[in-house]
Amino acid sequence: MDNTLLALAGTTIAVAGTLLSPVLSQRLVARAESNRFERQERAATTQWAREQQVVELGKRRDCYVTANSGYRRYRIELMKYLWLVHKGEVAVESRTTLEDARHAMHASFAEAQMVSSDAVLAELDSMTQTLAHSYMRIMRLEEGNAVPEGSFEEIRTDLLRANEQWAVMRGAMRADLGVAS
C-alpha cells in the first residue's frame, strides 16, 4: 500500500505539473512581454524627447539668426541715416529704408521673445533700448531739436559702442545654442 500511495502521489504531482505548466509559462511570457513593452515605450519616449530638443534648438537657432541680422541691419541703417542727417541730405527713400529695418528688427525681437532664454532676452532688451534711444536722438537731431548728449558725434559714438553690445548679445545667443566660443 505504501507503494500505491507513493505512486498515486507521484502521479498526482506529475499531472498537476503538466496542467499548471501552461498557466505558469503563460504568466512568465506575459510578464516578459510587459517588460519588453515598457522598455520599448521608454525608448520611444526618450527618442521623442530627443527629437523635440533638436526641433526646439533649430527654432531657436533660426530665430537668433533672424534677430542677429535684424539688429545688425537696423544699427547700420541708423548710422547711415545719422550721417545723412549730419550732411543734410535726408531723402524719403533713406527714411523708408530706416523704417523698414526698424520694423524688421521689431518683428525679429517679437519672435525672439517667444523662444529665447532669459540670458539672451536680457541682451536683446538691452540692445533694443540702446537702438531705440539712438533712434529717438537721431529723429530729434533731424528736427533741429537735439536733446542733451544728442549731437552727431555723441550719437555716432553710442552707435559704435553698440557694436560691442551686439557682440555680447551674439555671444549670449551662441552660448544658449551650445556653440563653443
Backbone torsions as a table, in degrees:
resi	resn	phi	psi	omega
1	MET	NA	-33.1	177.4
2	ASP	-62.1	-39.8	178.9
3	ASN	-68.2	-34.9	-179.9
4	THR	-67.5	-44.8	178.0
5	LEU	-65.3	-39.5	179.2
6	LEU	-64.6	-41.9	179.0
7	ALA	-67.3	-40.0	178.8
8	LEU	-64.8	-43.4	178.6
9	ALA	-63.5	-42.3	179.0
10	GLY	-64.0	-42.7	179.3
11	THR	-65.6	-41.4	179.6
12	THR	-62.1	-43.7	179.2
13	ILE	-64.9	-41.7	-179.6
14	ALA	-64.3	-44.1	179.3
15	VAL	-65.7	-43.1	179.2
16	ALA	-62.2	-42.1	178.2
17	GLY	-63.1	-41.5	179.4
18	THR	-65.2	-40.4	-179.2
19	LEU	-74.1	-33.9	-177.5
20	LEU	-84.3	-22.5	-175.7
21	SER	-59.8	-41.4	177.1
22	PRO	-63.9	-37.7	-179.8
23	VAL	-66.1	-46.4	-179.9
24	LEU	-66.3	-42.7	-179.3
25	SER	-67.4	-34.9	177.4
26	GLN	-64.5	-40.6	177.8
27	ARG	-65.3	-41.5	178.8
28	LEU	-65.3	-41.3	178.0
29	VAL	-65.1	-42.8	179.4
30	ALA	-61.9	-41.8	179.0
31	ARG	-65.2	-42.5	178.7
32	ALA	-64.2	-42.0	177.6
33	GLU	-63.8	-40.6	178.8
34	SER	-62.7	-43.3	178.2
35	ASN	-64.0	-42.6	179.5
36	ARG	-63.6	-42.0	178.4
37	PHE	-62.5	-43.3	179.2
38	GLU	-62.9	-41.1	177.3
39	ARG	-63.0	-43.6	178.7
40	GLN	-64.0	-39.7	179.3
41	GLU	-64.9	-42.5	177.5
42	ARG	-64.0	-41.4	178.8
43	ALA	-63.7	-41.8	179.3
44	ALA	-65.4	-41.2	178.7
45	THR	-64.3	-43.0	178.3
46	THR	-63.4	-43.4	178.5
47	GLN	-62.7	-42.9	178.5
48	TRP	-61.9	-43.1	179.3
49	ALA	-62.4	-41.9	177.3
50	ARG	-61.5	-44.8	179.6
51	GLU	-63.0	-38.8	177.8
52	GLN	-64.2	-40.3	178.0
53	GLN	-62.1	-41.2	179.2
54	VAL	-64.4	-42.6	179.5
55	VAL	-64.0	-45.8	-179.7
56	GLU	-64.5	-39.5	177.3
57	LEU	-63.2	-41.0	177.1
58	GLY	-62.8	-41.5	177.9
59	LYS	-62.9	-45.9	179.1
60	ARG	-62.2	-43.6	-179.7
61	ARG	-60.0	-48.1	179.5
62	ASP	-61.0	-42.1	179.4
63	CYS	-63.6	-42.7	-179.7
64	TYR	-67.4	-36.3	176.8
65	VAL	-62.8	-45.4	179.8
66	THR	-63.5	-45.3	-179.7
67	ALA	-64.9	-44.4	-179.1
68	ASN	-58.5	-48.5	-179.4
69	SER	-70.3	-35.5	179.1
70	GLY	-64.6	-45.8	179.2
71	TYR	-65.6	-41.5	-179.2
72	ARG	-63.9	-46.2	180.0
73	ARG	-61.8	-42.2	-178.8
74	TYR	-63.9	-42.4	178.8
75	ARG	-63.0	-41.6	179.0
76	ILE	-65.0	-42.9	178.9
77	GLU	-65.7	-34.7	175.4
78	LEU	-62.8	-42.2	179.8
79	MET	-64.9	-42.2	177.9
80	LYS	-62.3	-45.1	-178.1
81	TYR	-65.4	-40.0	177.1
82	LEU	-58.7	-42.5	179.6
83	TRP	-64.1	-41.6	178.1
84	LEU	-64.8	-38.8	176.7
85	VAL	-63.0	-43.7	-179.3
86	HIS	-61.5	-40.3	-179.7
87	LYS	-82.8	-12.0	-178.7
88	GLY	75.2	32.4	-176.2
89	GLU	-120.3	33.0	-179.3
90	VAL	-70.6	131.3	178.2
91	ALA	-123.5	165.8	-179.5
92	VAL	-60.0	-39.3	-178.8
93	GLU	-63.4	-40.8	-179.2
94	SER	-67.4	-36.9	177.6
95	ARG	-67.1	-40.2	178.4
96	THR	-63.9	-42.8	178.7
97	THR	-61.7	-43.0	178.3
98	LEU	-62.9	-44.9	-178.9
99	GLU	-66.1	-36.9	176.4
100	ASP	-62.1	-44.4	178.8
101	ALA	-64.7	-38.6	179.7
102	ARG	-64.4	-45.2	-179.8
103	HIS	-67.4	-37.6	177.3
104	ALA	-63.8	-39.9	177.8
105	MET	-65.0	-42.6	179.0
106	HIS	-64.3	-38.5	178.3
107	ALA	-65.6	-42.7	179.4
108	SER	-68.2	-33.7	177.2
109	PHE	-66.2	-42.1	179.1
110	ALA	-61.8	-41.8	178.1
111	GLU	-66.1	-42.4	-178.6
112	ALA	-64.9	-30.6	178.8
113	GLN	-62.1	-24.6	-177.8
114	MET	-85.5	-21.9	-172.9
115	VAL	-125.4	-13.1	-173.1
116	SER	-82.6	158.4	176.8
117	SER	-73.9	168.1	-179.8
118	ASP	-62.9	-37.8	-179.7
119	ALA	-64.1	-44.5	179.3
120	VAL	-67.8	-42.1	180.0
121	LEU	-60.2	-38.7	177.6
122	ALA	-62.3	-41.9	178.9
123	GLU	-68.0	-40.1	177.9
124	LEU	-63.7	-42.6	177.9
125	ASP	-59.7	-45.6	-178.7
126	SER	-62.5	-44.9	179.9
127	MET	-66.2	-38.7	178.5
128	THR	-61.8	-43.4	179.0
129	GLN	-64.2	-41.5	178.9
130	THR	-61.0	-47.3	-178.4
131	LEU	-68.9	-37.9	178.3
132	ALA	-64.3	-39.9	178.6
133	HIS	-65.3	-42.1	177.8
134	SER	-64.4	-41.9	179.0
135	TYR	-58.8	-47.5	-179.3
136	MET	-60.9	-43.4	-178.7
137	ARG	-67.6	-36.9	178.3
138	ILE	-66.0	-43.4	179.7
139	MET	-63.2	-39.8	177.9
140	ARG	-66.7	-38.4	177.6
141	LEU	-64.4	-40.9	179.3
142	GLU	-63.0	-38.0	179.6
143	GLU	-72.6	-13.2	-176.7
144	GLY	85.4	15.5	-177.5
145	ASN	-122.9	57.2	-174.0
146	ALA	-63.3	142.5	176.4
147	VAL	-84.2	162.9	173.4
148	PRO	-56.7	141.8	-175.3
149	GLU	62.1	31.8	-177.5
150	GLY	-118.3	25.2	177.4
151	SER	-77.7	166.4	179.2
152	PHE	-54.2	-49.0	-176.3
153	GLU	-65.2	-40.5	-179.3
154	GLU	-67.1	-42.2	178.6
155	ILE	-66.9	-43.1	178.6
156	ARG	-59.5	-44.3	179.0
157	THR	-61.8	-43.2	179.1
158	ASP	-64.3	-39.3	178.9
159	LEU	-68.6	-35.2	175.4
160	LEU	-68.0	-38.1	177.0
161	ARG	-66.8	-28.3	178.0
162	ALA	-64.2	-22.8	176.2
163	ASN	-62.9	-38.9	176.3
164	GLU	-65.9	-41.0	178.0
165	GLN	-64.0	-38.5	177.2
166	TRP	-62.1	-39.7	178.8
167	ALA	-63.4	-38.4	177.3
168	VAL	-66.5	-42.0	178.2
169	MET	-60.8	-46.4	179.0
170	ARG	-61.9	-39.3	177.2
171	GLY	-63.0	-38.4	177.9
172	ALA	-65.6	-39.0	178.4
173	MET	-65.0	-44.2	179.8
174	ARG	-63.4	-41.4	179.0
175	ALA	-63.9	-40.0	179.3
176	ASP	-64.8	-30.9	179.0
177	LEU	-85.8	-5.2	178.4
178	GLY	82.4	19.9	178.7
179	VAL	-86.3	127.1	-179.7
180	ALA	-70.6	144.5	-179.2
181	SER	-78.6	NA	NA
